[in-house]
């Protein structure tokens, strides 16, 4: 086996994405306190405050004003803006002790009745959160303002962003996801919001959800999804062995941000990600991928993933390589090498010559690279057809399992599906040491005769090491049946 083979297994080493920066600090004084009068945003529309709120709100407003007008308190506010977390509680307590502001804000918020009450209560609560460097009050105030429906349109994205990032830091990822999405929908495009939104899913353990968000945003708002967002998502999907997500993300990376390592990831990472997956989960991902796009590229990803997952030798991977050939996805020199090595041109010269001719005609291989295989195919040209046509071999097959297996494999290699089916049915009924391979090839023979249900029945009986290959062929049978139905 050569180092360039698809079977040369090595886990990818990712170039790390840039560090995510979560901009959470609100500028002190950005939301200045005032008495309960119309905020600046309402200059054109007089707010409608309830009497209850006006009565409860004025003491809170006065307390906020005191934090600015009282020099001692203003100095503490300044200290809080640069204090470390350990020092903040004691400094806050000094402000609370002299103004009773927490109780006053609580009473104000309990008095909210109208939308204007709620918006202004949010602004005052936010202002206290900023002055006290307390993210809990900042978040509460921002949420109240947003819930009021009175937040200026050009502030909705910013407010939602801060709520989301504060929730993120608190590891409240459900709230973070809700508000970060709202921020993006409102046009917020600062501080890598797509990366942070994706990260909120990943840290919650939802790798699939995070990858989905990044892929959706890449389509709906491509300017928002930078290279780091894709690379970060790809690493999470890869580390969690999410084959479907890896294929989608690595393709997105290669197409959007082409580079040498992006191409290397594209060629290697999907099959590597599949290596540790349960085979049923891998086949489900493959079926999903191909249902979305039945393309040579996706068949290449799928077949190589199955080979990696099964840790197959060249001879064990032949049926996967046959499927690559059928789907026009056999394009790498290493795949041709594995196919021909596993096939054995001496026994199956017709198929080997067909593989070589296709590879050379497509420019995927050169004749000089496969001179030995070509020489073997030429030297044995016609021997497979002669063997299959020998009536004595057919008679011996009825009582000799080895001859039946040899006849079945030769018939399948030559495209004689009817003979292959009859012989493989004989092999399966008699039992043997490699029934799973016989079942796969029985399914292929049935498939080649348009018997899709019979093909799936044979593939479905495979339970051993080759279950992944059987699942791959079953997916192919489904695509072929769907295609046949649409052309009728």
N, C-alpha and C positions, 0 to 999 in steps of 0.2 A: 504494500500500500504506500502510495507516495504522499508527500507532505501537502500536495495540492489537491488531494482527493477530498470529496465532500465528507468523507469519513474521518478526516484528520480533525480531531476534536480539541478545541481550546476555548475556554471561556473568554468573553470579551472584557477588555479593560477600557472603561469609559473615560473620556476627558470630562472632568466634572463641570457642571453648570456653574455659573457665577452665583455667589452667595445672595440669597434673597434678603432684600432690605425692606423691612416693614416700617413705613413712616407713620408713627402713631402720635407724635407730639403735636398738640394744638398750640398755636402761638398765644401766649398770655396776652389777654386784652383783646383778642380777636372778636370776642362777643362781650362788649362793654355792658356793665350793669346800669340800669336806670330805674326810675320809678315805674309803676305800672301804667305806662302810657303806650301809645302806638309805637312799636319798633320801627326802625328806619324803613324796613321792607314794606311797611304798611302805610307809608306816607300818603298814598293815593286812595287807600280804602280804610276808613276808620274801623278799627277792630271792635268786635262786640264781646265785651267782657261781662261775665255774670257778676252780680253784686257780691255774692259770696266770695268769688275769686278776688275781686278788688280789695275786699276787706282782709283776706288772708295773704294776698300777694304783696301789699305795701310793706309789711314788716320784713319780708324776705329781701325786697329791693333795697330797703334802707340798710340792712345788714351787709349786702354786697357793696353798697356805696361806702360803708364804713371801712371796708377792707382797703379802699383806695384813699379815703380822706384822712384816715388815722395813720400817722407816720410810722408808729410802732408796728401796726398790723401790716402796712404796706411793705415794710422791711422783711417781715416774716414771709410774706408772699414771694418776695424776691429770693429769699433763701430757699424756699421750696422749689423754685424753678431749677435749681442746680443741686439740691440735696440728694444724697443717696437714699435708697429705699429704707434703710434702717433708721434714718433720722426723720423721715417724713411723718410718721404717726405722732410724734411728740410735738412737732411744729404745727401740724393741723389742729391738735388738741388746744393749742394756745389760741388759735383763731376761733375755734368753736366756743371755748370758755368765755371769750370776751364779746362774742356777737350772738351766741345761741342760734347760729345760722342753720344748723342741721334740723333742729326742731321747727324753725320757721319755714324751711323749704318743705318739710314733711307736711306741715299744715297747709301750705300753699298748694301742693300737689293733690292733697285730699279734697281741695275745694274746686278742682277743675270741673267745669260743666260744658263749656263751649269749645269749638275748635280754636278760637283765638286764645282762650284760657290755656289750652294745652300747648299751643306753640310758645307762648310767652313763658309758661312754667318750664318748658324745655330749655328755653334760652337762659333763664336764671339758674336752673340746675346745672346746665353746661358751664355757665360762667363760674359757678362755685367749683366745679370739677377742674377747670383750668387753673384757677387761682390756688387751689389746694393740691394740685398735681395728683388728683385722684381719678383714675380711669373709670372707676365704677360710676361716679357721678357724671363724668363726661359722656359715657355710653348711655346712661339713663336720660340725660338731657337731650342728646341727639335723637334718641328713639322717640321721646315725647314730641319733639319738633316734627319729625318725619310722620308720626302717626296723626298729627293734627291735620295734615293735608294743606297746611299753610306755608310750608317751606318753599322759598323761592326756587323756581325751576333750576336756576344755575347753581344752586347749592345742594340739590338732592344727591348728585353723584358724590360730592365731597363728604356730606354727612354720612351717607351709606358706607362709604369707604372706611371712615373712622370707626363706625360701629362694628363693621366687619373685622377690621384689624385688631381692635380691642378684644373682641370675642375670640379671635385667633390666638392672641397671647394668653388668654384665659383657658385655652384648650376647649372652648365651647364651639366646636367645629360646625355644628348644625346651624347655629346663629350666624357664624362667620360666612358660611356658604350662601345663606339667604341674602345677607346685606352686601357681600362682595359682588354677587350676581346683579343685585339692584344697582350698585355703583356702576358696573360695566354697562348695564342697559341704559343708564342715565348719561352715558358718555364719558365716564371717568377713565382716563388713560394714563395717569401718572403712577409711578412706583410699581410698575410691572404687575398690574392687577390680575392678569391671566395666570401668571406664575403663582401668585399668592392663593388665588382661588383653587387652582389645581392642588397646591400643597395642602390646603385645608382638607381635601378629600384623602390625600395620601396619609396624612397624619392620623386621620380617623380610621385608617385601615381599608379604605374603599379605593383600591387601585383602579378598578374598572371605571368607577364613577369619575375619578380625576382625569383619566385618559379620555373619557368621553367628552368631558367639558372642554379640554384642550383641543380636541379634534373638531368639536362643534364651533368653537370660537375661531379656529384657524380657517374655517369655511365662511362663517358669518362676519367676522371682524379680523381679517388676516393681519392688519397692521398691529393689532394688540398682542399677537402671539409671536414672541421673538424666539431666537434660537435657543436661549436658555430654558424657556418654557417647554419646548419640545424635548430637549436633551434631558431635562429633569424628569419629565414624564416617562421618557423612554427608559431611563435607568430604573425607575420604580417598577415599570411593567416587566422589564427584563429580570430584575432581582426576584420578582414574584412569579416568574414563569407564566406570564400572560401572553400566549402566542398571538392571539388575534390582535391585541392592543400593540404588541411589539411590531408586528407587520405594518399596521396602519401608521404608527408613529415613525418608524424608521423610513418608510416611504415618504412621509411628510418632510422629514428632516432632509433626505436626499434631494427632494424636489425643490424645497424652499431655500435651503442653505447648503448648496453643493460644496463638498470638500473631499479631500482624500479619505479622511477617516469616516465621513458620512457614507461614502461609497463602500468602504470596508464593512461598516456596520450593516449596510443593506445586504451585502453578500453573505454575511456570516451570522449576525446576531439572531435572526428569527429561528434558525434551526438550533442554535445553542440554547435559546430560551426554552425550546420545546424539550430539551434533554431530560429534565426532571419532572415533567408533567405526567399525571396519570393519563394513560392512553385514551380513555374514553373522553376525558376533558379536552385533550388535544384534538381528537377527531371532531368533537362538537365545535371547537374553534375553527377548524378547517372547513367544516360544512357551512358555518356562518360566513366565513371569509369568501368562499366561492359562490355562495348564494347572492352575495352583494356584487361580486365581479368575477365572472368565469373567464379569467385571463391566463395566458401563459405564465406571467410573473407570479400570480397567486398559486398556480399549480407547482411551480418551481419551489416556492416557499413551502408548500404543503408536503410534497414528496420528500424534500430534503429534511424537513422536520421529523417525518415519520422514520426515516433512516437513522437520524440522530437519536431519536427517542428509543428506538429498538436496539441501538448499538449494533447494527447489522454489519456483517462482512459483505464483500462485493457480491458473492453468490446469493446471499440472503436478500440483497437489495435489487435483484434483477427485475422483479415485478413492479417495484416502485419506478425503476428506470424506464420500463416499458410504458408506464403511464405518462411519464415525462415526454416520451417520444410521441405518444398519441395526442397529447395536448399542445404540441409544438413548443414545449418548454425545455427540451433537452438542448442546452446552449453552451454549457461549459466543457472545456476540455477534460476536466477532472471527472465529470459525469460520464462522458464517453469512455474514459479509461475504466471507470468502475463497471459500467454496463458490459463492456467487452470482456473484461477480466472475469466477471461473474458469469457471463453467458457461456464462454468457451467456444470460440469460432471453429474449433475442430469438430465439435459435435453438431453445432447449429450454424453452418457456414452461410446459409441463405439469409437468416436474420442478421448475422454479424455483418455481412456485406451491405445489407440495407442500412444498417446503423452507420457504417463508415461512409457510404455514399451520401447519406443525408447530411452528416457532419461536415464533410468536405465541401459539398455543394453550398451549404449555408455559411461557410467560412468559419465554422466553430472549431475545426481541427484541420491539421495538414496531414497529407498522406505520409509524410516522412515520420511524423510522431507516432504513427500506428502501423509501421511497416510489418512488424511481426504478426499482428492480428490480421492484417490484410493478406499476408502470405499464407497463413493458416486457412483463412476463408477460401482463398483461391485453390489451394492444394486439395481441399475437401469439397469443392463445389459439386453440388448434385448428390452427394452421399446421403444427406438427410432425406431428400426426396426419394431416393432409391430405397432407403431403409423403410420409410413409411409405406411405400408401395409394395413391399415384399409381402405376399399373401401368407407366407409361412410365419412371419413375425406376428401377424394378426391372429393366427390360430394359436400360437404359443402364448399370446397375451392373456387368453382366457384362463389359463391355468398357472401362469407365471407372473407374479406381482411385479417383479423387476422389469420384465419385458413390457407389461402393461404401462408401467410408469414411464419407461423410455419412449414407448409409442405415443403416449399422451403428450409428453413434453415436446416431442418432435412435431406432432400435429399442430400443437398450439404455436410453436415457433414458425411453422410454415403458413399459418393462417387457416388451417383446415379445422374450423370450429366444430363441425359436426363430429368428426372422428375424435377430436380432443375431448369433447363432452362425453362420448361413449366410453372412451378409455379411462378418463378420470372418474366417471361414475363407477366403473369396475374397480379402480384402485381404492376409492373411498369405501365401497361395499365390502371389500376384502380386508380392509384395515392395513396398517403399516406404520412405519416409524415417522413419517412426515406427512400426516394426513392434513395438517393445516395448509401446507403449500399446495397439496392436491385440491383442497376445497377452494382456495383462492383461484387457482387456474381453472377449476371447473366453473366457477362463477364467471371468469373472463370468457370462457368458451360459450356459456349461455348468453352472456351479454352480447357477444359478437353475432348472435343469431336473433337479437331483439327480444330475448326472454329476460326482461328486466326483473320481474318478480323472482324468477328462478335464480338469477344472478345474486340478488340480495339474500335469498335463502341460503345459498352456499357461503357467501361472505359472512353472514350472520352466525354460522356454525363454528367459525374460527375463534378459538378461545386462548390460544397460547401466545408465544412471542410475536407471531405475525398478525395479531389482532389489529394492530395499527394499519398495516398494509391492506387488510381486508376492509377496514373502515374507509380507507382512502378510495378503494375501488367502488365501494358502495356509494360514496358521494358522487363518484364519476358516473355510476349507473343512473343516479337520480338526475344529474345534469343532462345526460344523454336522453333519458326518457322525456324530460321536460322539453328538450329541443325537438325531439321527434313529434311530440304532441302539437307543438306550435306550427310545424310545417305540414301537418295533415290537412 
